[in-house]
Amino acid sequence: MLVRFIAAALISLSAVELALYRVTTRVHGESFGIFHGLLLALPLILGVVILVAAKPIARWLSEKLDE
């Protein structure tokens, strides 16, 4: 459950950051920087990967904490 929460938090945080970056570039009349946008999207990609592999990650983390 904790792994899914962390994945959802990463996805939502990244989505908010991307939206805010898009709004600020539009308000200031600047162009949307692709490299900066990709950097802001990294947590979103990581969150999706964690969400897809949540069960194996949770199992691995549980085994590591049991040792």
C-alpha positions as CSV (number, residue, x, y, z in Angstrom):
1,M,0.0,0.0,0.0
2,L,2.9,2.4,0.8
3,V,4.5,1.7,-2.5
4,R,1.3,2.6,-4.4
5,F,0.9,5.7,-2.3
6,I,4.5,6.8,-3.1
7,A,3.9,6.1,-6.8
8,A,0.7,8.1,-6.8
9,A,2.4,11.0,-5.0
10,L,5.2,11.1,-7.6
11,I,2.7,11.1,-10.4
12,S,0.5,13.8,-8.9
13,L,3.5,16.0,-7.9
14,S,5.0,15.8,-11.4
15,A,1.6,16.6,-13.0
16,V,1.2,19.7,-10.9
17,E,4.8,20.8,-11.6
18,L,4.3,20.3,-15.3
19,A,1.0,22.2,-15.3
20,L,2.5,25.1,-13.3
21,Y,5.5,25.3,-15.6
22,R,3.2,25.4,-18.6
23,V,1.1,28.1,-17.1
24,T,4.1,30.3,-16.1
25,T,5.7,30.0,-19.6
26,R,2.4,30.9,-21.2
27,V,1.8,33.9,-18.8
28,H,5.3,35.2,-19.4
29,G,5.1,34.6,-23.1
30,E,8.1,32.3,-23.1
31,S,8.5,29.1,-25.1
32,F,8.0,25.7,-23.4
33,G,11.5,24.3,-22.8
34,I,11.5,20.7,-23.9
35,F,14.5,19.8,-21.8
36,H,13.0,21.4,-18.7
37,G,9.7,19.7,-19.4
38,L,11.4,16.3,-19.7
39,L,13.2,16.9,-16.4
40,L,9.9,17.7,-14.7
41,A,8.4,14.6,-16.3
42,L,11.0,12.2,-14.8
43,P,9.1,11.7,-11.5
44,L,5.9,11.0,-13.5
45,I,7.7,8.3,-15.5
46,L,9.2,6.9,-12.3
47,G,5.8,6.9,-10.6
48,V,4.2,5.0,-13.4
49,V,7.0,2.4,-13.4
50,I,6.7,2.0,-9.6
51,L,2.9,1.7,-9.9
52,V,3.1,-0.9,-12.6
53,A,5.7,-2.9,-10.6
54,A,4.2,-2.2,-7.2
55,K,3.7,-5.8,-6.0
56,P,7.3,-7.0,-6.8
57,I,8.8,-3.8,-5.3
58,A,6.7,-4.2,-2.1
59,R,7.8,-7.8,-1.8
60,W,11.5,-6.9,-2.4
61,L,11.2,-4.1,0.2
62,S,9.6,-6.4,2.7
63,E,12.3,-8.9,2.3
64,K,15.0,-6.3,2.7
65,L,13.4,-4.9,5.9
66,D,13.0,-8.4,7.3
67,E,16.8,-9.1,7.1
